[in-house]
Amino acid sequence: MTLTLHQRRALDPERHVAVTANAGSGKTRVLVERYLALVMAGVPLGEVVAVTYTEKAAAELKRKIADRIRE
C-alpha cells in the first residue's frame, strides 16, 4: 500500500488527528490503518475514538477494521 505524506502523518500514533478529504481519497483506509497502529502500539481500546457522519460510514469502518484483524 502506497501512502501520501499526509496519510503517513495521519498514521503517527504520537499525533491526534482529524481526517477530512473528498470522497474516494482514502480516508477510511487511513482510519483503519491508524486504528490498528494505535492498538498495536498498546493504546487501550477505550481511548480510541473514531467519529463518522453517517451510520453507513461507521458500519463500513467497523467492517474494514474487522477484515484487517482477520488478515
Contact map, one row per residue, 1 for C-alpha under 8 A:
11100000000000000000000000000000000000000000000000000000000000000000000
11110000000000000000000000000000000000000000000000000000000000000000000
11111111000000000000000000000000000000000000000000000000000000000000000
01111111000000000000000000000000000000000000000000000000000000000000000
00111111100000000000000000000000000000000000000000000000000000000000000
00111111110000000000000000000000000000000000000000000000000000000000000
00111111111000000000000000000100000000000000000000000000000000000000000
00111111111100000000000000000000000000000000000000000000000000000000000
00001111111100000000000000000000000000000000000000000000000000000000000
00000111111100101010000000000100010000000000000000000000000000000000000
00000011111110000000000000000110110010000000000000000000000000000000000
00000001111111100000000000000000010000000000000000000000000000000000000
00000000001111110000000000000000010011001000000000000000000000000000000
00000000000111110000000000000000000000000000000000000000000000000000000
00000000010111111000000000000000000000000000000000000000000000000000000
00000000000011111100000000000000000000000000000000000000000000000000000
00000000010000111110000000000000000000000000000000000000000000000000000
00000000000000011111000000000000000000000000000000000000000000000000000
00000000010000001111100000100010000000000000000000000000000000000000000
00000000000000000111110000100000000000000000000000000000000000000000000
00000000000000000011111010100000000000000000000000000000000000000000000
00000000000000000001111110000000000000000000000000000000000000000000000
00000000000000000000111111000000000000000000000000000000000000000000000
00000000000000000000011111100000000000000000000000000000000000000000000
00000000000000000000111111100000000000000000000000000000000000000000000
00000000000000000000001111111100000000000000000000000000000000000000000
00000000000000000011100111111110000000000000000000000000000000000000000
00000000000000000000000001111111000000000000000000000000000010000000000
00000000000000000000000001111111100000000000000000000000000000000000000
00000010011000000000000001111111110000000000000000000000000000000000000
00000000001000000010000000111111111000000000000001000000000010000000000
00000000000000000000000000011111111100000000000000000000000010011000000
00000000001000000000000000001111111110000000000000000000000000000000000
00000000011110000000000000000111111111000000000000000000000000000000000
00000000000000000000000000000011111111100000000100000000000000001000000
00000000000000000000000000000001111111110000000000000000000000001000000
00000000001010000000000000000000111111111000000000000000000000000000000
00000000000010000000000000000000011111111110000100000000000000000000000
00000000000000000000000000000000001111111111100000000000000000000000000
00000000000000000000000000000000000111111110000000000000000000000000000
00000000000010000000000000000000000011111110000000000000000000000000000
00000000000000000000000000000000000001111111000000000000000000000000000
00000000000000000000000000000000000001111111101100000000000000000000000
00000000000000000000000000000000000000100111111100000000000000000000000
00000000000000000000000000000000000000100011111100000000000000000000000
00000000000000000000000000000000000000000001111110000000000000000000000
00000000000000000000000000000000000000000011111110000000000000000000000
00000000000000000000000000000000001001000011111111000000000000000000000
00000000000000000000000000000000000000000000011111100000000000000000000
00000000000000000000000000000010000000000000000111110000000000000000000
00000000000000000000000000000000000000000000000011111000010000000000000
00000000000000000000000000000000000000000000000001111110110000000000000
00000000000000000000000000000000000000000000000000111110110000000000000
00000000000000000000000000000000000000000000000000011111110000000000000
00000000000000000000000000000000000000000000000000011111111000000000000
00000000000000000000000000000000000000000000000000000111111100000000000
00000000000000000000000000000000000000000000000000011111111110000000000
00000000000000000000000000000000000000000000000000111111111111000000000
00000000000000000000000000000000000000000000000000000011111111100000000
00000000000000000000000000000000000000000000000000000001111111110000000
00000000000000000000000000010011000000000000000000000000111111111000000
00000000000000000000000000000000000000000000000000000000011111111100000
00000000000000000000000000000000000000000000000000000000001111111110000
00000000000000000000000000000001000000000000000000000000000111111111000
00000000000000000000000000000001001100000000000000000000000011111111100
00000000000000000000000000000000000000000000000000000000000001111111110
00000000000000000000000000000000000000000000000000000000000000111111111
00000000000000000000000000000000000000000000000000000000000000011111111
00000000000000000000000000000000000000000000000000000000000000001111111
00000000000000000000000000000000000000000000000000000000000000000111111
00000000000000000000000000000000000000000000000000000000000000000011111
